[in-house]
């Protein structure tokens, strides 16, 4: 059961205190509070965990500060879209806004290798007005002999370069709870020149202790990738693990499924699930065309297949793109064959904006004249 409080209800208000005191007296019920921050108001949602079958919706609706009550039947209690009127999750991280309507592009290095390559990447991003990137310091690999990432040693100079070039947010994969602490410490020691979005990769989608650790902290948002060999439902339950621990600042990433049915691509592109995830949950949705396609092949129309896959996700309403670029792909220590060139960055960004604007126009057409409003702009 979910109690949705009246908009902008203060935790210090007498009504809120009276409500929480009443909920604390309910037997075998735990109350967990989550806030959904919108552009104009903040909604507080209280999730009642336990045996709520004996609780009356009508009685709970009469409690102080309660605006309405939703009895939950779906599996995803926190991230789920249980009512058409519930807004999608919207949040900010160091000035970067995430929602189910806007778009952010995180172009960068799959794996950090040298300061020169990181600086060249960030310089190119700044030149194109971008303030987000991906930089992998910790890299889980299939082979124990493959490059595992530079780890904590590279964090200080990566963060300092980000500050130099105006990068506000870095998507950075973590594979162990200790990595979260290392990132936090490095940010503090460098004076917080940037911010980090924790990325949980496809191999760790069901690493439940890591999910709990990432969910318990709330200062850093989380990018959760779909598991490459499990169902969509299992992957969304992983997102529910994060949210149930308290962190609802989550973006769900589609990155392709591991099956030879997608050959010759690296993974079977699953971007048709973009609107499905947005229907089932309130999470913004990311696509990872680099790990889906896995090569720099160009179609007969002259467009890179990675760019085609990106367009497929964006035309379906994706809100974030995670894509590999590298100043010298032939020297990249991880996934060089799929990395795009810096000189292709401008074309990639222009194509992405065009497709995202087209999605807004498609949505307006299908909404009908009464529901059409101003078109959101790409961030």
Buried (B, 14 or more C-beta within 10 A) or exposed (E): BBBBBBEEBEEEBEBBBEBBEEBEEBEEBEBBBBEBBBEEEEBBBBBBBEEBEEBEEEEBEEBBBBEBBBBBEEEBBBBBBBEEEBBBBBBEBBEBBBBBBBBBBBBBBBBBBBEEBBBBBBBBBBEBEBBBBBBBBBBBEEEEEEEBBBEBEBBBBBBBBBBBBBBBBBBBBBBBBEBBBBBBEBBEEBEEBBBBBBBBBBBBBBBEEBBBBBBEBBEBBBBBBBBBEBEBEEBBBBBBBBBBBBBBBBBBBBBBBBEEEBEEBBBBBBBEBBEBBBEBBBBBBBBBBBBBBBBBBEEEEEEBBBBBBBBBBBBBBBBBBBBBBBBBBEEBBBBBEBBBBBEBBEEBBEBBBEBBBEBBEEBBEEEEEEEEEEBBEBB
